[in-house]
């Protein structure tokens, strides 16, 4: 029962986070990449304070870490489902958690320090870093989702 609840919660939380990253990378990236320096700086200064403090972000990240741990407790000794869930948790820690903490958050601080009417000369490099970090987090999340789905399927069949 513990394994089933943990696996299903892992799939749901990771799928929801995957959707947020899909929207960010395939909708917001093209919007922001089409802006000039001042437009990008202004847009980020409007978007980031809201996105950084969103309860959705905190809740889903917590769920993506806690749910797999619950699943792993219930899966102990179950072989392949345990391994897949472990790898999924590792992808979550490496992607959304550590990449955000040590890559994206410092980049956000840089962008929020810009004067929107006079962004620095390296604004394109910072924008490219922002884009890369989002794709890294997205790829890690999508990998984790596939691993959690596979673990769930193997465990329940």
Secondary structure, 3 states (H helix, E strand, C coil): CHHHHHHHHHHHHHHHHHHHHHHHHHHHHHHHHCCCHHHHHHHHHHHHHHHHCCHHHHHHHHHHHHHHHHHHHHHCCCCHHHHHHHHHHHHHHHHHHHHHHHHHHHHHHHHHCCECCECCCCHHHHHHHHHHHHHHHHHHHHHHHHHHHHHHHHHHC
